Amino acid sequence: MSLLARIGLAVLLASALVCSALARDEVPPAVAQGLVAFASDEGLARLARSPAKVDFPALANQFEAQTNTMFCGPTTAAIVLNAVRARSPDLPRDRGRLHADDLRNISGDFDPVIPRYTQDNVITKGPKTRAQVMGEPMTINGKQVRDFGYQLRQLDELFKANALRTRLVIVDDKKSEQAIRTDLVENLKRRGDYVVVNYWREAVGQQGGGHISPLGAYDPESDSFLVLDVNPASAGWVWMPATTLVKGMRTFDRVENRGYIHVESR
């Protein structure tokens, strides 16, 4: 082989190695963590074959997206409360979403507001004011801090304040992955209760910080849970491997680890 041919071959091999390295480096974190979009063919197939999805129809029917980055907790609470109390005669009416002129042409006692929980009105019974959720300083462990959004225990208090029965599970090192998986799957097979998870996005291969959303199903073939992400503009509904979800929950928040909450009517 001539010197020129050998040089050309070396250049081609070097280029191939560089391209291969770049391809490995550029694998999206979500793919690396095994996340599968719900809207994909595989995602829909997982739901179809799932034996643990009784919560999915009610949650999907009541789903709404969070209106700002701090409201994943209140939005999740609203979805679950509406699923638990669908068509209840005493649902609240959130008139805050009406514009000033919306009622100008409506006469009599007619009220156009649809009764339901919203991410805005659930906060009124929670442990934090709207201003504190949005970053107004509050006292935690004797210190004035800005505690944006909701920690898991604060969300648990919000559910209880709205007269629901809860079971809070903090995912610390004492909780085995298998025990957590079994606990979540049993909930998703059982009617009448729901489960909400709190995890760190970066730990599961997504961009962002702490996040809260309900679970909709479990697929044993892929050993993955369907996270009904309340911020579809950021990540969307996604199938998350059980190991990845536990990893995301086994992370420290401001005062303790994250985890999950079982929620049901009293």
Secondary structure, 3 states (H helix, E strand, C coil): CCHHHHHHHHHHHHHHHHHHHHHHHCCCHHHHCCCEECCCHHHHHHHHHCCECCCHHHHHHHCCCCCCCCCHHHHHHHHHHHHHCCCCCCCCCCHHHCCCCCCCCCCCCCCCCCCCCCCCCHHHHCCCCHHHHCCCCEEECCEEECCCCCCHHHHHHHHHHCCEEEEEEECCCCCCHHHHHHHHHHHHHCCCEEEEEEEEHHHHCCCCCEEEEEEEEEECCCCEEEECCCCCCCCCCEEEEHHHHHHHHCCECCCCECEEEEEEEC
